[in-house]
Amino acid sequence: MVSRSKINKKVMEMICDRISQGESLLTVAADPNVGTSYAAVTRAVQRNNEFFEMYRRARTLQAEFYFDHITDLMMAPLPTFEDNRLLHAHVTNNRNKVDALKWVIARMQPNGIRDKKEDAPQNSAITISWQGNDVAVSTADDSQASPGTEENRPGTSIARARLSWSSGSSG
């Protein structure tokens, strides 16, 4: 058993392995075989750059585990119940799990499994050519909203699309 305040590389590797297999840090820290506390792990991650990298990679892999868990939930055959209300409850429960896991994944792994900014989904413009006229579609940021419109009010962030027509003629 490890001292509750001392975490070495071997213990941190064990903790990160369990996190990457889908367990929460709360569950891992509560295990008497781990012998450390939640607070001790978070302090070690804050103070030690090597532990931080290990922990960050474990959380990225945990998001992958959750992604696979979602796939398993959605691909599993439905159980048979005599009462359709139980089937409805089962489907609703799985839907809630999937929604929660998707929300968690989006926050844990915004840049993909490699955790690299260049792997993150990029905003891009689409150009469509129609009878010789080019149409460029792009997203506008909040600073381009017209004064006095709802989009320009403080505290609002409304996604907008701007169409830019370029046809060779002015106007």
Backbone bond lengths (Angstrom), bond angles and torsions (degrees), N, CA, C in turn:
res aa  C-N    CA-C-N  psi(-1)  N-CA   C-N-CA  omega(-1)  CA-C   N-CA-C  phi
1 M - - - 1.449 - - 1.528 109.62 -
2 V 1.319 116.71 138.63 1.455 123.28 -176.89 1.516 109.12 -91.52
3 S 1.309 115.40 147.78 1.460 120.10 174.34 1.522 108.38 -59.60
4 R 1.319 117.33 140.44 1.455 121.00 -175.51 1.522 112.48 -66.63
5 S 1.334 118.11 -16.07 1.452 119.10 179.88 1.524 112.49 -105.88
6 K 1.334 118.86 -14.05 1.463 122.87 -178.31 1.522 110.14 -103.48
7 I 1.310 116.19 123.46 1.455 121.16 176.10 1.514 107.23 -124.91
8 N 1.330 115.76 122.79 1.462 119.38 176.96 1.528 109.14 -104.40
9 K 1.329 116.08 179.58 1.461 120.99 -176.17 1.526 111.47 -62.26
10 K 1.326 117.88 -39.72 1.466 121.09 -179.01 1.530 110.98 -62.85
11 V 1.321 116.57 -43.60 1.471 120.96 179.04 1.525 109.78 -66.18
12 M 1.332 116.58 -41.75 1.465 119.82 -179.63 1.527 110.62 -65.04
13 E 1.325 117.97 -36.96 1.463 120.92 176.27 1.527 110.91 -62.83
14 M 1.321 117.31 -41.87 1.458 121.09 178.49 1.529 110.70 -63.63
15 I 1.325 116.01 -43.60 1.462 120.82 179.34 1.527 109.88 -62.39
16 C 1.320 116.72 -46.19 1.467 121.05 -178.89 1.522 111.81 -66.26
17 D 1.327 117.29 -36.11 1.469 119.69 176.35 1.520 110.94 -60.85
18 R 1.310 116.39 -43.21 1.472 119.78 -179.16 1.526 111.31 -69.18
19 I 1.333 116.67 -38.14 1.463 119.95 177.42 1.520 109.74 -63.41
20 S 1.333 116.65 -43.39 1.467 119.71 -178.39 1.527 112.21 -66.94
21 Q 1.333 117.50 -15.65 1.462 121.67 176.72 1.529 111.93 -96.80
22 G 1.334 115.85 15.24 1.454 120.60 171.00 1.514 116.71 100.85
23 E 1.323 118.70 -6.74 1.461 119.96 179.78 1.527 109.76 -77.29
24 S 1.309 116.31 149.54 1.458 119.97 176.08 1.519 109.39 -82.76
25 L 1.313 116.10 157.59 1.459 120.25 177.28 1.528 110.41 -62.98
26 L 1.313 117.77 -32.65 1.467 120.92 176.96 1.526 111.31 -60.86
27 T 1.330 116.54 -44.05 1.462 121.25 179.76 1.525 111.18 -66.78
28 V 1.330 116.16 -44.42 1.462 120.67 -179.02 1.526 110.48 -63.16
29 A 1.319 117.01 -46.20 1.467 120.89 -177.91 1.529 111.70 -67.34
30 A 1.321 117.96 -27.45 1.463 120.69 179.81 1.528 112.09 -77.08
31 D 1.322 118.07 -15.22 1.463 122.29 -179.68 1.526 109.73 -69.85
32 P 1.347 118.54 122.34 1.467 120.41 -179.37 1.528 112.92 -63.76
33 N 1.331 118.37 -22.90 1.463 120.95 177.75 1.529 112.56 -71.29
34 V 1.319 117.02 -24.31 1.463 121.01 177.89 1.529 108.97 -77.02
35 G 1.308 116.27 -41.92 1.454 121.34 173.90 1.509 115.84 71.39
36 T 1.312 117.42 27.38 1.455 119.97 175.43 1.519 108.70 -138.75
37 S 1.294 116.23 171.46 1.464 120.02 -177.53 1.524 110.07 -109.48
38 Y 1.292 114.65 163.73 1.462 121.96 176.74 1.528 109.70 -56.99
39 A 1.325 116.24 -48.12 1.473 121.02 -178.10 1.526 111.29 -62.70
40 A 1.331 117.64 -38.80 1.462 120.24 179.66 1.528 110.70 -64.53
41 V 1.317 116.89 -39.27 1.472 120.20 179.27 1.520 110.02 -66.94
42 T 1.314 117.72 -47.44 1.466 119.73 -178.51 1.526 111.30 -64.74
43 R 1.327 117.58 -36.54 1.476 119.73 175.65 1.527 110.68 -64.65
44 A 1.321 117.22 -43.03 1.467 121.05 179.64 1.528 110.55 -62.79
45 V 1.321 117.35 -39.26 1.466 121.87 179.39 1.532 109.89 -66.36
46 Q 1.321 116.71 -38.30 1.465 120.26 179.37 1.529 111.89 -69.35
47 R 1.309 117.73 -35.95 1.466 122.00 -172.58 1.521 113.59 -88.89
48 N 1.320 118.71 -27.18 1.454 121.85 -171.62 1.533 109.68 -116.48
49 N 1.337 116.86 117.41 1.468 120.88 -177.58 1.525 112.62 -62.45
50 E 1.335 117.14 -37.37 1.462 120.33 179.25 1.531 110.47 -65.19
51 F 1.323 117.12 -42.37 1.463 120.96 177.74 1.529 110.60 -65.80
52 F 1.334 116.67 -37.07 1.460 120.40 178.17 1.526 110.17 -61.49
53 E 1.342 117.94 -45.92 1.463 121.40 178.99 1.525 111.11 -61.96
54 M 1.321 117.29 -42.12 1.462 121.10 178.55 1.530 109.96 -61.47
55 Y 1.327 116.00 -45.83 1.460 122.10 -178.41 1.534 110.78 -65.37
56 R 1.333 117.11 -42.84 1.462 121.49 179.77 1.528 110.62 -62.15
57 R 1.336 117.11 -43.73 1.468 120.38 177.76 1.528 111.03 -64.59
58 A 1.339 116.80 -39.03 1.468 120.37 178.90 1.529 110.48 -62.76
59 R 1.326 117.97 -40.81 1.468 120.87 179.21 1.527 111.07 -67.17
60 T 1.323 117.54 -36.31 1.455 120.81 176.46 1.522 110.24 -63.82
61 L 1.335 116.59 -43.48 1.467 120.43 178.07 1.524 111.57 -68.70
62 Q 1.325 116.79 -31.64 1.457 120.46 176.69 1.531 109.89 -62.07
63 A 1.317 116.85 -39.45 1.465 120.36 177.36 1.525 110.54 -62.29
64 E 1.322 117.78 -38.28 1.468 121.37 175.93 1.530 110.42 -64.05
65 F 1.333 115.91 -41.29 1.461 120.34 177.32 1.525 109.81 -59.70
66 Y 1.339 116.80 -44.45 1.463 120.63 179.22 1.528 110.75 -63.38
67 F 1.320 117.37 -38.67 1.463 121.16 177.76 1.528 109.79 -59.32
68 D 1.335 116.56 -45.70 1.467 120.09 178.34 1.528 111.04 -66.14
69 H 1.333 116.93 -35.21 1.465 120.97 178.01 1.534 110.37 -63.95
70 I 1.325 116.05 -40.10 1.469 120.03 176.73 1.524 109.86 -60.81
71 T 1.326 116.05 -44.16 1.462 120.44 179.46 1.524 110.38 -59.86
72 D 1.326 116.96 -45.01 1.467 120.67 178.88 1.527 111.54 -62.28
73 L 1.334 116.99 -42.20 1.466 120.16 179.23 1.524 111.18 -61.10
74 M 1.319 115.76 -43.28 1.457 119.58 -175.53 1.529 112.61 -76.34
75 M 1.323 118.17 -26.62 1.458 120.94 -177.65 1.528 113.01 -91.97
76 A 1.311 117.61 -11.18 1.462 120.67 -179.20 1.530 109.93 -67.44
77 P 1.317 117.11 140.10 1.469 119.29 178.07 1.537 110.34 -66.62
78 L 1.294 114.66 149.20 1.469 119.04 178.60 1.526 110.07 -72.53
79 P 1.311 116.07 139.57 1.470 118.30 176.08 1.532 109.44 -71.65
80 T 1.297 115.22 162.61 1.464 119.02 177.36 1.519 108.98 -102.63
81 F 1.298 114.52 129.30 1.459 121.94 177.93 1.525 107.85 -126.20
82 E 1.303 116.14 147.89 1.460 119.43 174.90 1.520 110.55 -72.94
83 D 1.313 115.63 -31.23 1.458 120.58 -178.60 1.537 108.25 -102.79
84 N 1.324 116.91 120.92 1.465 121.11 -179.08 1.525 112.79 -63.78
85 R 1.319 116.83 -21.92 1.463 119.29 177.99 1.527 110.79 -65.18
86 L 1.331 117.40 -35.23 1.463 120.76 177.46 1.528 111.07 -68.19
87 L 1.318 116.43 -38.47 1.461 120.60 176.61 1.531 110.02 -64.04
88 H 1.318 116.34 -43.62 1.463 121.24 177.77 1.532 110.14 -60.86
89 A 1.313 117.04 -42.61 1.470 120.70 178.71 1.528 110.84 -63.26
90 H 1.324 117.07 -40.30 1.467 121.64 178.47 1.527 110.87 -62.92
91 V 1.322 116.83 -46.77 1.459 121.35 -179.92 1.530 110.23 -63.72
92 T 1.314 117.16 -43.27 1.462 121.28 179.13 1.525 110.75 -63.18
93 N 1.325 117.04 -41.74 1.462 121.06 178.09 1.529 110.74 -60.95
94 N 1.331 116.88 -45.60 1.467 119.85 178.49 1.528 111.59 -64.77
95 R 1.322 116.51 -39.04 1.465 119.95 178.33 1.524 110.18 -62.16
96 N 1.315 117.38 -42.18 1.464 120.89 178.16 1.527 111.44 -63.94
97 K 1.337 117.03 -40.23 1.472 120.59 177.02 1.523 110.60 -62.08
98 V 1.326 116.14 -45.97 1.460 120.37 -179.00 1.526 110.45 -62.25
99 D 1.325 117.50 -45.34 1.459 120.95 179.77 1.528 111.17 -60.96
100 A 1.322 117.12 -43.73 1.460 120.56 179.49 1.524 111.09 -65.16
101 L 1.321 116.94 -43.07 1.466 119.92 180.00 1.525 111.38 -66.64
102 K 1.333 117.92 -38.43 1.465 119.93 176.88 1.525 110.75 -61.92
103 W 1.324 116.82 -40.17 1.461 121.45 178.57 1.531 109.93 -62.98
104 V 1.339 116.55 -44.71 1.465 121.24 -179.99 1.526 110.45 -64.20
105 I 1.316 117.48 -45.40 1.465 121.54 -179.17 1.529 110.69 -59.34
106 A 1.313 116.79 -43.10 1.466 120.47 -178.14 1.525 111.52 -60.57
107 R 1.314 117.19 -30.98 1.461 120.30 179.86 1.527 112.30 -88.99
108 M 1.313 117.18 -29.95 1.459 120.84 -178.44 1.517 112.34 -80.29
109 Q 1.306 117.20 -30.58 1.452 120.19 -169.94 1.532 111.06 -137.85
110 P 1.334 117.00 59.83 1.462 117.84 -177.68 1.525 113.38 -69.17
111 N 1.337 118.01 -18.53 1.467 121.32 -176.02 1.519 113.18 -109.99
112 G 1.309 118.96 15.10 1.461 121.19 178.05 1.521 112.69 87.63
113 I 1.325 115.82 178.99 1.464 121.32 -173.15 1.525 112.66 -65.19
114 R 1.337 117.47 -30.81 1.459 118.49 -179.86 1.519 111.52 -81.14
115 D 1.331 117.46 -8.85 1.455 123.57 179.57 1.522 111.12 56.69
116 K 1.323 116.43 42.81 1.459 122.94 179.56 1.521 108.50 -114.81
117 K 1.321 116.55 135.10 1.464 121.33 -179.22 1.529 111.96 -56.85
118 E 1.343 116.94 -36.71 1.459 118.88 -177.84 1.525 112.47 -68.48
119 D 1.340 118.22 -16.03 1.461 121.47 177.95 1.526 112.48 -87.84
120 A 1.317 116.69 -10.05 1.463 120.83 -177.96 1.525 110.01 -67.65
121 P 1.334 117.08 148.11 1.464 119.03 176.59 1.532 109.65 -59.11
122 Q 1.294 116.71 135.91 1.465 122.23 -176.96 1.516 110.10 -106.46
123 N 1.340 115.06 144.25 1.460 119.42 170.45 1.516 106.39 -76.86
124 S 1.331 116.40 137.37 1.452 118.25 -179.18 1.518 109.65 -143.20
125 A 1.316 114.38 154.87 1.456 120.67 177.26 1.520 108.94 -88.48
126 I 1.314 115.97 149.14 1.455 122.35 177.81 1.524 107.04 -116.08
127 T 1.309 116.48 129.57 1.457 120.56 177.45 1.522 108.10 -110.78
128 I 1.338 115.70 127.63 1.458 122.37 179.89 1.527 107.38 -119.97
129 S 1.299 116.57 126.70 1.470 120.61 178.42 1.520 108.18 -99.08
130 W 1.334 117.07 125.87 1.449 122.46 -178.61 1.521 108.06 -133.65
131 Q 1.295 117.33 110.05 1.465 124.61 -179.44 1.522 112.22 48.59
132 G 1.339 116.33 44.90 1.457 120.46 175.08 1.512 114.58 87.83
133 N 1.302 119.33 -10.14 1.461 121.23 178.28 1.514 108.95 -99.60
134 D 1.328 116.83 134.89 1.461 121.24 178.75 1.519 109.83 -94.30
135 V 1.298 115.05 138.22 1.456 121.45 176.49 1.522 107.28 -120.73
136 A 1.312 118.29 121.63 1.459 121.58 177.76 1.520 108.31 -107.07
137 V 1.317 117.26 127.84 1.457 122.43 179.62 1.517 107.66 -112.83
138 S 1.303 117.09 125.09 1.465 120.40 178.12 1.516 109.10 -146.63
139 T 1.332 116.22 166.19 1.459 119.54 178.31 1.513 108.92 -89.89
140 A 1.287 115.47 144.15 1.457 121.17 178.84 1.521 108.80 -101.52
141 D 1.300 116.76 143.04 1.469 118.12 176.48 1.525 108.99 -87.36
142 D 1.329 116.17 170.55 1.465 120.98 -173.94 1.521 112.52 -62.54
143 S 1.335 118.86 -24.84 1.454 120.77 -176.99 1.523 112.04 -71.38
144 Q 1.332 118.53 -15.05 1.451 121.56 -178.06 1.527 112.36 -94.07
145 A 1.296 118.26 4.63 1.462 120.56 179.34 1.521 109.45 -72.35
146 S 1.308 115.68 149.09 1.453 120.76 178.83 1.517 110.31 -70.32
147 P 1.349 117.89 142.05 1.461 119.36 177.73 1.525 110.49 -60.09
148 G 1.314 116.32 141.45 1.448 122.16 177.29 1.510 114.55 84.44
149 T 1.317 118.25 -4.53 1.453 119.77 178.04 1.513 109.47 -88.22
150 E 1.322 115.10 162.45 1.466 119.78 -179.50 1.517 111.28 -62.07
151 E 1.361 116.61 -32.80 1.450 119.99 -179.33 1.523 112.09 -64.60
152 N 1.346 117.43 -23.08 1.451 121.09 -175.78 1.524 112.66 -95.78
153 R 1.320 117.96 -1.37 1.459 120.65 179.17 1.514 110.56 -71.73
154 P 1.333 117.55 141.24 1.469 119.47 178.14 1.520 110.66 -60.00
155 G 1.325 115.71 141.26 1.461 121.20 176.71 1.517 114.39 88.33
156 T 1.336 117.27 -4.10 1.458 118.10 177.95 1.514 109.30 -107.11
157 S 1.294 115.95 142.67 1.461 121.55 176.82 1.516 107.34 -137.47
158 I 1.290 115.73 92.72 1.459 120.90 -176.02 1.527 107.79 -108.93
159 A 1.327 115.32 127.56 1.463 119.44 178.90 1.520 108.42 -70.59
160 R 1.335 114.59 133.70 1.459 119.84 -179.47 1.523 108.84 -133.13
161 A 1.278 115.65 157.35 1.466 120.81 173.57 1.511 107.96 -120.18
162 R 1.313 115.93 140.78 1.455 121.26 179.71 1.526 107.95 -116.09
163 L 1.282 116.74 129.10 1.458 121.04 176.21 1.520 108.23 -98.25
164 S 1.296 117.80 126.76 1.456 123.50 176.55 1.512 108.50 -113.26
165 W 1.316 116.26 114.63 1.449 121.06 -179.71 1.515 108.53 -95.56
166 S 1.307 117.54 125.74 1.453 120.77 174.79 1.522 107.85 -126.50
167 S 1.324 116.49 108.80 1.463 119.74 -173.55 1.513 113.01 -122.70
168 G 1.282 118.87 13.17 1.454 119.44 179.26 1.516 112.24 84.88
169 S 1.322 118.53 -22.24 1.447 120.15 176.96 1.514 108.98 -101.21
170 S 1.285 117.68 152.09 1.469 120.97 -179.49 1.508 108.39 -84.16
171 G 1.342 113.27 150.32 1.465 116.25 176.00 1.399 110.68 114.66
